[in-house]
């Protein structure tokens, strides 16, 4: 226990693991080490949080399959709790967002690992969906880069979790429809998004469309739900701008893969409709 504690807190030792291609010492209990590294995800030290702890968790423990299915389940349960994904949920402009945001990256890594070596039950995967739905409802801090502390990127990291959930073998068509609804909701935030969160969100939808994982009738209806009526207040303008960027990103992802011509037409129509009030105001200039 003490050896694991000391290692997780020792940046020089963690750097050594990274330099050795993320090789974890054989004497370590991988689950215990993973649990200790989770604590560092809330650190304001960018190197300790991102370059060392997250990367070792993802590349050194999860990706190589160091955890058995039951251990993976235990780690997932930990990440979904109030000390990690929901740590001080609802608070803004403090460091608690770092723990919440990086917990989403670990959720994504766990689901990605399990998808290639299935072991988690449908019930466990269902718990992830419930947690992500709650997270979208309760998270208020959507900062991207924090000066002096590095990336929080909470919207982008959430998109990673939503993407790996939607592509997990246990996810159903209805589950993926629910993910698309969450994307529509997220794209309408009134918080200005500066760090390509629109692309990250659009990528989730693109993968669902590319895999033909929901029916076309739903997709056309869903795109209509992405429309935002732009009013004169600044919050409305921000919502419209975020949604437009999301739809533009999705449009080009579809274009580059030469799929979804009808959906692209829908997107173009929505974008034109959203810009109509602005275009009309320009006529008199």
Protein Blocks (a to p, Z undefined) as FASTA:
>chain_A
ZZmmmmmmmmklmmmmmmnoopacfkbcfklmmmmmmmmmmpcblklmmmmmmmmmmmmm
mmnopacfklmmmmmmmmmmmklmmgoghiahiaklmmmmmmmmmmmmmmmmmmmmgfba
fklmmmmmmmmmmmmmmpcbfcfbdehkapnklmmmmmmmmmmmmmpmklcfklmmmmmm
mmmmmmmpcbdcfehmlmmmmmmmmmmmmnopacfklmmmmmmmmpccddfbfklmmmmm
mmmmmmmmmmmmmmmnopaklmmmmmmmmmmmmmmmmmmmmmmZZ
